[in-house]
Amino acid sequence: MQIRTDPACLGRVTSVATFFSLGVAPLTFPVTGAAVGLWGAARVFGFSAAVCAVGAVYGLCSQGLRRAELPR
């Protein structure tokens, strides 16, 4: 992400990415707790594992991601 971002916008892009990865995550904790209360921990964590697996497969299928290199 940082390699493809214009250097003039790098701070903004990094701050937005950090906000969504660290700032929004605590808001999902009550939702996860409610889901565990409704469906049980095994189903919720199984669903979470499936979402992670789909993300991994998507990453493996993405040619741009597989061929990404650092600038020389």
C-alpha positions in Angstrom: 0.0 0.0 0.0 2.7 2.4 0.9 4.7 1.7 -2.2 1.7 2.5 -4.5 0.7 5.6 -2.6 1.8 9.1 -3.8 4.4 10.3 -1.3 2.4 13.5 -0.8 -0.6 11.4 0.5 1.4 8.8 2.4 0.6 10.2 5.8 -3.1 10.4 5.1 -3.3 6.9 3.7 -1.3 5.4 6.5 -3.5 7.1 9.1 -6.7 5.9 7.5 -5.4 2.3 7.3 -4.3 2.5 11.0 -7.6 3.9 12.0 -9.5 1.0 10.4 -7.1 -1.7 11.6 -6.8 -0.5 15.2 -9.5 2.0 15.8 -12.5 0.2 14.5 -11.6 -3.3 15.8 -12.7 -2.6 19.4 -16.2 -1.7 18.0 -16.5 -5.3 16.8 -16.0 -6.8 20.2 -19.5 -6.3 21.4 -20.9 -7.7 18.1 -18.7 -10.8 18.5 -19.9 -11.2 22.1 -23.5 -10.9 21.1 -22.9 -13.4 18.2 -21.3 -15.9 20.7 -24.3 -15.5 23.0 -26.7 -16.2 20.1 -24.9 -19.0 18.2 -22.1 -20.2 20.5 -18.4 -19.8 20.4 -17.7 -22.8 18.0 -19.9 -21.4 15.2 -18.6 -17.8 15.6 -15.0 -18.8 15.6 -15.6 -21.3 12.8 -17.1 -18.5 10.7 -14.2 -16.2 11.6 -11.8 -19.0 10.5 -13.7 -19.3 7.2 -13.5 -15.5 6.6 -9.7 -15.7 7.2 -9.4 -18.7 4.8 -11.3 -16.8 2.1 -9.0 -13.9 2.5 -5.9 -16.1 2.3 -7.2 -17.8 -0.9 -8.0 -14.4 -2.4 -4.5 -13.2 -1.6 -3.0 -16.3 -3.2 -5.2 -15.8 -6.3 -4.2 -12.2 -6.7 -1.4 -11.9 -9.2 -0.6 -8.3 -8.2 -0.2 -9.4 -4.6 1.8 -12.5 -5.4 4.2 -10.6 -7.6 4.6 -7.5 -5.4 8.2 -6.4 -4.9 9.9 -3.7 -3.0 11.4 -0.9 -5.1 15.1 -1.2 -5.8 
